[in-house]
Structure formats: C-alpha cells, structure tokens
Amino acid sequence: MPIEIGLNPINTTKVLSYCQIIDITERKRAEERFRQVIEGAPNGMVMVGREGKIALVNLQIEKSFGYSRDELLGQPIEMLVPERFRGHHLGYRNGFMAEPSTRSMGSGRDLYGLRKDGSEFPVEIGLNPIETEQGLMVLGTIVDITERKQAEETSAEVRNNSPA
C-alpha cells in the first residue's frame, strides 16, 4: 500500500521523534483516474502553470503538434503558438489568471497552433482553471479543426460557383 511518512523531532532530553504514517491509496487511485481520463481524451489536453510552463500533456497533443512529451514538459506554452500571435499571448494568459473561469476561446477570431515542423493548423481551445497542490493551473483542451475548415471552404466554393 502506498504511504506517506512524516517525522517530527520531539524536544526532550532523549532523542525522540513523532512518526505519522498515512495511507495514500485513495489519493493515488484518484491521481491514476485523472491521468487515464487525460491520456484517453480524444482531444489534445495540456496543463500549464501560472508562469506559462507546460506541466502535463496527453498523447493527442504529441500527435497534433509533433513533439514528444519530454520535449514539451517544462517549456513555455508559447512554443505551440505561432510567432505572429505570441506578442498578445502573455497578456491573454495573465488576464485569464487574474479572472480564472471556464472559457471557450476563439469565438469571433481564428486561432492556430504551431507544429514542431513549423506548420500552422487551425484550432479551437477551451480553458479550465484547476486548483492543485502547486497552485492554480490551466487545463487547456485543444481541438484540431483542419478538416472542418476544409469542409467549410469546399462548401463555400460550391455555393459561390453555383448558378443563381
């Protein structure tokens, strides 16, 4: 069984310690369930700390962006944002942290991700604040909408080329 041990010295004439042993089985189970949910999600999921460093990614993020997990963890989230949008990203991130709430992003504007190979792709992003032992973090859900955009463009072309 997984345990956590805490030792505290007791000030006496003899060398004594107070020992506390805590069963953390349920905490470990909850952590594993959370990990499985994130890993098995059909959309990309990335968790970022207050400083903008990537703390967690799932397999879909690896597939969508072309980076391995090891290449992403501890890096600034801006590495996944095209250069032309990075200047505003810090302000958006600070604004979110000042007033954290569940948000859908991109309404009224086009958002893009930046792959390792330098190519961009259209995305939709949802943000969720998560309180953790390390403080406030943001869980971002990222959906690659390339196919939807292509279908919309094809549909628009068909409408524009149809006789009235």
Accessible surface in RSA format (square Angstrom, percent):
REM  Atomic radii and reference values for relative SASA: ProtOr
REM  Chains: A
REM  Algorithm: Lee & Richards
REM  Probe-radius: 1.40
REM  Slices: 20
REM RES _ NUM      All-atoms   Total-Side   Main-Chain    Non-polar    All polar
REM                ABS   REL    ABS   REL    ABS   REL    ABS   REL    ABS   REL
RES MET A   1   172.24  89.2  98.09  64.9  74.16 176.6  94.95  80.7  77.29 102.4
RES PRO A   2    52.70  38.4  40.87  37.3  11.83  43.0  52.15  43.1   0.55   3.4
RES ILE A   3    71.71  40.8  48.50  36.1  23.21  55.9  48.50  34.9  23.21  63.0
RES GLU A   4    73.60  42.3  69.74  52.8   3.85   9.2  34.20  66.2  39.39  32.2
RES ILE A   5    98.38  56.0  66.58  49.6  31.80  76.6  66.79  48.1  31.59  85.7
RES GLY A   6    31.91  39.3   0.00   N/A  31.91  39.3  29.17  80.0   2.74   6.1
RES LEU A   7   118.11  65.8  92.30  66.0  25.80  64.9  92.31  64.8  25.79  69.4
RES ASN A   8    78.26  54.0  78.22  75.6   0.04   0.1  18.15  43.7  60.11  58.1
RES PRO A   9   112.70  82.1  94.27  85.9  18.43  67.0  94.28  77.8  18.42 114.5
RES ILE A  10    77.79  44.3  68.15  50.8   9.64  23.2  71.30  51.3   6.49  17.6
RES ASN A  11   152.48 105.2 121.50 117.4  30.98  74.6  38.39  92.4 114.09 110.3
RES THR A  12    73.51  52.3  36.36  36.9  37.15  88.5  50.15  67.4  23.36  35.3
RES THR A  13   148.36 105.5 106.26 107.7  42.09 100.3  91.73 123.2  56.63  85.6
RES LYS A  14   150.19  73.3 140.24  86.0   9.95  23.7  89.33  80.4  60.86  64.8
RES VAL A  15   154.21 101.5 126.47 114.5  27.74  66.8 131.22 114.0  22.99  62.4
RES LEU A  16    86.32  48.1  79.39  56.8   6.93  17.4  82.66  58.1   3.66   9.8
RES SER A  17    68.75  58.1  40.35  53.9  28.40  65.4  15.43  32.9  53.32  74.7
RES TYR A  18   115.79  54.1 112.87  64.2   2.92   7.6  81.20  61.0  34.59  42.6
RES CYS A  19    65.66  49.7  41.25  46.0  24.41  57.4  25.24  64.0  40.41  43.6
RES GLN A  20    85.07  47.6  81.72  59.7   3.35   8.0  13.13  28.0  71.93  54.6
RES ILE A  21   106.09  60.4  76.37  56.9  29.72  71.6  76.37  55.0  29.72  80.6
RES ILE A  22    74.39  42.3  71.52  53.3   2.87   6.9  74.39  53.6   0.00   0.0
RES ASP A  23    81.53  57.1  56.62  56.4  24.91  58.9  26.06  61.3  55.47  55.3
RES ILE A  24    17.15   9.8  14.65  10.9   2.50   6.0  17.15  12.3   0.00   0.0
RES THR A  25    27.19  19.3  26.93  27.3   0.26   0.6  25.10  33.7   2.09   3.2
RES GLU A  26   108.64  62.4 105.83  80.1   2.80   6.7  69.22 133.9  39.42  32.2
RES ARG A  27    92.92  39.0  84.14  42.9   8.78  20.9  38.49  52.6  54.43  33.0
RES LYS A  28    99.39  48.5  95.45  58.6   3.94   9.4  46.97  42.3  52.42  55.8
RES ARG A  29   127.60  53.6 123.10  62.8   4.50  10.7  41.95  57.3  85.66  51.9
RES ALA A  30    46.22  42.5  40.96  63.2   5.26  12.0  41.93  59.0   4.30  11.4
RES GLU A  31    85.70  49.2  78.34  59.3   7.36  17.5  46.34  89.6  39.36  32.1
RES GLU A  32    70.46  40.5  68.07  51.5   2.38   5.7  40.82  79.0  29.63  24.2
RES ARG A  33   134.59  56.5 133.44  68.0   1.15   2.7  68.60  93.8  65.99  40.0
RES PHE A  34    82.78  41.4  77.55  48.0   5.23  13.6  82.12  49.8   0.66   1.9
RES ARG A  35   117.46  49.3 116.81  59.5   0.65   1.6  61.55  84.1  55.91  33.9
RES GLN A  36   100.10  56.0  90.74  66.3   9.36  22.3  27.98  59.6  72.12  54.7
RES VAL A  37   103.35  68.0  93.47  84.6   9.88  23.8 100.76  87.5   2.59   7.0
RES ILE A  38     6.34   3.6   6.34   4.7   0.00   0.0   6.34   4.6   0.00   0.0
RES GLU A  39    48.22  27.7  40.23  30.4   7.99  19.0  30.04  58.1  18.18  14.8
RES GLY A  40    63.80  78.7   0.00   N/A  63.80  78.7  37.04 101.6  26.77  59.9
RES ALA A  41    20.06  18.4  11.14  17.2   8.93  20.3  15.80  22.3   4.26  11.3
RES PRO A  42   114.98  83.8  91.82  83.7  23.16  84.2 101.53  83.8  13.44  83.6
RES ASN A  43    53.18  36.7  50.11  48.4   3.06   7.4   4.21  10.1  48.96  47.3
RES GLY A  44     2.11   2.6   0.00   N/A   2.11   2.6   0.58   1.6   1.52   3.4
RES MET A  45    24.44  12.7  24.44  16.2   0.00   0.0  22.88  19.5   1.56   2.1
RES VAL A  46     4.65   3.1   4.59   4.2   0.06   0.1   4.59   4.0   0.06   0.2
RES MET A  47    11.71   6.1  11.71   7.7   0.00   0.0   1.79   1.5   9.92  13.1
RES VAL A  48    10.97   7.2  10.97   9.9   0.00   0.0  10.97   9.5   0.00   0.0
RES GLY A  49     7.71   9.5   0.00   N/A   7.71   9.5   7.69  21.1   0.02   0.0
RES ARG A  50   122.98  51.6 116.28  59.3   6.70  16.0  54.30  74.2  68.69  41.6
RES GLU A  51   127.87  73.4 105.29  79.7  22.57  53.7  63.72 123.3  64.15  52.4
RES GLY A  52     0.23   0.3   0.00   N/A   0.23   0.3   0.23   0.6   0.00   0.0
RES LYS A  53    96.21  46.9  94.87  58.2   1.34   3.2  56.82  51.1  39.39  42.0
RES ILE A  54     3.29   1.9   0.00   0.0   3.29   7.9   0.12   0.1   3.18   8.6
RES ALA A  55    54.92  50.5  25.59  39.5  29.33  66.7  32.91  46.3  22.02  58.3
RES LEU A  56    44.01  24.5  41.28  29.5   2.73   6.9  44.01  30.9   0.00   0.0
RES VAL A  57     2.58   1.7   0.00   0.0   2.58   6.2   0.00   0.0   2.58   7.0
RES ASN A  58     0.02   0.0   0.02   0.0   0.00   0.0   0.00   0.0   0.02   0.0
RES LEU A  59    81.33  45.3  81.33  58.2   0.00   0.0  81.33  57.1   0.00   0.0
RES GLN A  60    50.82  28.4  50.69  37.0   0.13   0.3   4.07   8.7  46.76  35.5
RES ILE A  61     0.37   0.2   0.37   0.3   0.00   0.0   0.37   0.3   0.00   0.0
RES GLU A  62    34.77  20.0  30.24  22.9   4.52  10.8   9.37  18.1  25.40  20.7
RES LYS A  63   135.10  65.9 103.37  63.4  31.74  75.6  69.98  63.0  65.12  69.4
RES SER A  64    21.46  18.1  13.49  18.0   7.98  18.4   9.84  21.0  11.62  16.3
RES PHE A  65     2.55   1.3   2.55   1.6   0.00   0.0   2.55   1.5   0.00   0.0
RES GLY A  66    46.45  57.3   0.00   N/A  46.45  57.3  29.34  80.5  17.11  38.3
RES TYR A  67    32.27  15.1  28.97  16.5   3.30   8.6  11.66   8.8  20.61  25.4
RES SER A  68    50.62  42.8  44.58  59.5   6.04  13.9  42.89  91.3   7.73  10.8
RES ARG A  69    71.94  30.2  71.52  36.5   0.41   1.0  37.25  50.9  34.68  21.0
RES ASP A  70   127.70  89.4 105.88 105.4  21.82  51.6  32.32  76.1  95.38  95.1
RES GLU A  71    68.26  39.2  54.94  41.6  13.32  31.7  38.91  75.3  29.35  24.0
RES LEU A  72     0.00   0.0   0.00   0.0   0.00   0.0   0.00   0.0   0.00   0.0
RES LEU A  73    69.63  38.8  56.70  40.6  12.93  32.5  57.00  40.0  12.63  34.0
RES GLY A  74    44.22  54.5   0.00   N/A  44.22  54.5  29.99  82.3  14.23  31.9
RES GLN A  75    76.49  42.8  76.39  55.8   0.11   0.3   3.97   8.4  72.52  55.0
RES PRO A  76    52.66  38.4  52.66  48.0   0.00   0.0  52.66  43.5   0.00   0.0
RES ILE A  77    17.78  10.1  17.78  13.2   0.00   0.0  17.78  12.8   0.00   0.0
RES GLU A  78    28.74  16.5  28.57  21.6   0.17   0.4  23.91  46.3   4.82   3.9
RES MET A  79    39.79  20.6  33.67  22.3   6.12  14.6  37.10  31.5   2.69   3.6
RES LEU A  80     6.43   3.6   3.80   2.7   2.63   6.6   3.80   2.7   2.63   7.1
RES VAL A  81    19.89  13.1  19.89  18.0   0.00   0.0  19.89  17.3   0.00   0.0
RES PRO A  82     0.40   0.3   0.35   0.3   0.05   0.2   0.40   0.3   0.00   0.0
RES GLU A  83   125.27  71.9 115.20  87.2  10.07  24.0  61.48 118.9  63.79  52.1
RES ARG A  84   145.61  61.1 110.00  56.1  35.61  84.8  68.46  93.6  77.15  46.8
RES PHE A  85    67.60  33.8  66.02  40.9   1.57   4.1  66.17  40.1   1.43   4.1
RES ARG A  86    71.75  30.1  64.46  32.9   7.29  17.4  21.41  29.3  50.35  30.5
RES GLY A  87    74.14  91.4   0.00   N/A  74.14  91.4  43.91 120.5  30.23  67.7
RES HIS A  88   123.82  67.7 118.74  82.5   5.08  13.0  71.41  73.6  52.41  61.0
RES HIS A  89    42.75  23.4  42.23  29.4   0.52   1.3  20.60  21.2  22.15  25.8
RES LEU A  90    93.38  52.0  93.38  66.8   0.00   0.0  93.38  65.6   0.00   0.0
RES GLY A  91    49.00  60.4   0.00   N/A  49.00  60.4  36.92 101.3  12.08  27.1
RES TYR A  92   113.89  53.2 103.69  59.0  10.19  26.5  79.64  59.8  34.25  42.2
RES ARG A  93    35.02  14.7  28.44  14.5   6.58  15.7  18.23  24.9  16.79  10.2
RES ASN A  94    78.22  53.9  72.68  70.2   5.54  13.3  26.11  62.8  52.11  50.4
RES GLY A  95    37.81  46.6   0.00   N/A  37.81  46.6  32.85  90.2   4.96  11.1
RES PHE A  96     5.77   2.9   5.42   3.4   0.36   0.9   5.42   3.3   0.36   1.0
RES MET A  97    14.29   7.4   7.41   4.9   6.88  16.4   7.47   6.4   6.82   9.0
RES ALA A  98    81.65  75.1  44.54  68.7  37.11  84.4  56.65  79.8  25.00  66.2
RES GLU A  99   128.95  74.0 122.09  92.4   6.86  16.3  40.06  77.5  88.90  72.6
RES PRO A 100    55.53  40.5  35.11  32.0  20.42  74.2  35.11  29.0  20.42 126.9
RES SER A 101    53.58  45.3  49.24  65.7   4.34  10.0  40.85  87.0  12.73  17.8
RES THR A 102   104.86  74.6  79.79  80.9  25.06  59.7  56.39  75.7  48.47  73.3
RES ARG A 103    76.51  32.1  68.56  34.9   7.95  18.9  33.56  45.9  42.95  26.0
RES SER A 104   101.90  86.1  78.22 104.4  23.68  54.6  37.34  79.5  64.56  90.4
RES MET A 105    44.84  23.2  35.29  23.4   9.54  22.7  31.58  26.9  13.25  17.6
RES GLY A 106    17.99  22.2   0.00   N/A  17.99  22.2   6.13  16.8  11.86  26.6
RES SER A 107   109.77  92.8  74.46  99.4  35.31  81.3  46.69  99.4  63.08  88.4
RES GLY A 108    89.16 109.9   0.00   N/A  89.16 109.9  45.20 124.1  43.95  98.4
RES ARG A 109   107.40  45.1  89.90  45.8  17.50  41.7  53.81  73.5  53.59  32.5
RES ASP A 110    80.53  56.4  65.67  65.4  14.86  35.1  13.54  31.9  66.99  66.8
RES LEU A 111    33.71  18.8  29.49  21.1   4.22  10.6  30.27  21.3   3.44   9.3
RES TYR A 112    62.96  29.4  52.37  29.8  10.59  27.6  21.59  16.2  41.37  51.0
RES GLY A 113     2.65   3.3   0.00   N/A   2.65   3.3   2.65   7.3   0.00   0.0
RES LEU A 114    29.85  16.6  29.85  21.4   0.00   0.0  29.85  21.0   0.00   0.0
RES ARG A 115    65.98  27.7  64.19  32.7   1.79   4.3  17.99  24.6  47.99  29.1
RES LYS A 116   107.89  52.6  84.83  52.1  23.06  54.9  54.23  48.8  53.67  57.2
RES ASP A 117   116.91  81.9  73.74  73.4  43.17 102.1  50.33 118.4  66.58  66.4
RES GLY A 118    48.32  59.6   0.00   N/A  48.32  59.6  28.40  77.9  19.92  44.6
RES SER A 119    45.67  38.6  35.27  47.1  10.40  24.0  43.68  93.0   1.99   2.8
RES GLU A 120    69.51  39.9  43.12  32.6  26.39  62.8  17.83  34.5  51.68  42.2
RES PHE A 121     3.15   1.6   2.32   1.4   0.83   2.2   3.15   1.9   0.00   0.0
RES PRO A 122    18.19  13.3  18.19  16.6   0.00   0.0  18.19  15.0   0.00   0.0
RES VAL A 123     4.98   3.3   1.33   1.2   3.64   8.8   1.33   1.2   3.64   9.9
RES GLU A 124    70.41  40.4  69.55  52.6   0.86   2.0  22.89  44.3  47.52  38.8
RES ILE A 125    44.34  25.2  39.30  29.3   5.04  12.2  41.30  29.7   3.05   8.3
RES GLY A 126    20.64  25.5   0.00   N/A  20.64  25.5  17.46  47.9   3.18   7.1
RES LEU A 127    31.57  17.6  31.19  22.3   0.39   1.0  31.19  21.9   0.39   1.0
RES ASN A 128    43.59  30.1  43.59  42.1   0.00   0.0  10.36  24.9  33.23  32.1
RES PRO A 129    40.32  29.4  22.94  20.9  17.38  63.2  23.52  19.4  16.79 104.4
RES ILE A 130    50.98  29.0  48.31  36.0   2.67   6.4  50.98  36.7   0.00   0.0
RES GLU A 131   135.08  77.6 106.83  80.8  28.25  67.3  65.45 126.6  69.64  56.9
RES THR A 132    40.83  29.0  19.37  19.6  21.46  51.1  30.54  41.0  10.29  15.6
RES GLU A 133   157.35  90.3 112.53  85.1  44.82 106.7  61.74 119.4  95.62  78.1
RES GLN A 134   147.25  82.3 108.21  79.1  39.03  92.9  61.89 131.7  85.35  64.7
RES GLY A 135    28.71  35.4   0.00   N/A  28.71  35.4  27.69  76.0   1.02   2.3
RES LEU A 136    20.06  11.2  12.22   8.7   7.84  19.7  12.22   8.6   7.84  21.1
RES MET A 137    16.75   8.7  16.75  11.1   0.00   0.0  11.29   9.6   5.46   7.2
RES VAL A 138    13.24   8.7  13.04  11.8   0.20   0.5  13.04  11.3   0.20   0.5
RES LEU A 139    13.48   7.5  13.48   9.6   0.00   0.0  13.48   9.5   0.00   0.0
RES GLY A 140     3.87   4.8   0.00   N/A   3.87   4.8   3.31   9.1   0.56   1.3
RES THR A 141    29.56  21.0  29.04  29.4   0.52   1.2  22.83  30.7   6.73  10.2
RES ILE A 142    17.72  10.1  13.93  10.4   3.79   9.1  13.93  10.0   3.79  10.3
RES VAL A 143    45.57  30.0  43.99  39.8   1.58   3.8  45.57  39.6   0.00   0.0
RES ASP A 144    60.30  42.2  35.44  35.3  24.86  58.8  17.06  40.1  43.24  43.1
RES ILE A 145    14.53   8.3  11.66   8.7   2.87   6.9  14.53  10.5   0.00   0.0
RES THR A 146    38.01  27.0  37.71  38.2   0.30   0.7  37.79  50.8   0.22   0.3
RES GLU A 147   146.45  84.1 140.28 106.1   6.18  14.7  54.06 104.6  92.40  75.4
RES ARG A 148   108.99  45.8 100.46  51.2   8.52  20.3  48.87  66.8  60.12  36.4
RES LYS A 149    55.32  27.0  55.26  33.9   0.06   0.1  25.58  23.0  29.74  31.7
RES GLN A 150   102.71  57.4 100.64  73.5   2.07   4.9  35.42  75.4  67.28  51.0
RES ALA A 151    61.93  56.9  49.78  76.8  12.15  27.6  57.63  81.2   4.30  11.4
RES GLU A 152    88.38  50.7  80.79  61.1   7.59  18.1  44.47  86.0  43.90  35.8
RES GLU A 153   106.93  61.4 102.96  77.9   3.97   9.4  39.32  76.0  67.61  55.2
RES THR A 154    80.78  57.5  80.13  81.2   0.65   1.5  54.86  73.7  25.92  39.2
RES SER A 155    50.47  42.6  43.28  57.8   7.19  16.6  28.60  60.9  21.87  30.6
RES ALA A 156    32.32  29.7  31.90  49.2   0.42   1.0  32.29  45.5   0.03   0.1
RES GLU A 157   105.94  60.8 104.65  79.2   1.29   3.1  34.61  66.9  71.33  58.2
RES VAL A 158    93.34  61.4  87.74  79.4   5.60  13.5  92.46  80.3   0.88   2.4
RES ARG A 159   158.44  66.5 140.51  71.6  17.93  42.7  71.51  97.7  86.93  52.7
RES ASN A 160   123.93  85.5  91.50  88.4  32.43  78.1  26.43  63.6  97.50  94.2
RES ASN A 161   124.74  86.0  93.40  90.3  31.34  75.5  31.96  76.9  92.78  89.7
RES SER A 162    58.83  49.7  40.82  54.5  18.01  41.5  27.91  59.4  30.92  43.3
RES PRO A 163   132.79  96.8 102.58  93.5  30.21 109.8 114.23  94.3  18.56 115.3
RES ALA A 164   152.39 140.1  71.98 111.1  80.41 182.9 105.33 148.3  47.06 124.7
END  Absolute sums over single chains surface
CHAIN  1 A    10972.8       8762.5       2210.3       6263.5       4709.4
END  Absolute sums over all chains
TOTAL         10972.8       8762.5       2210.3       6263.5       4709.4
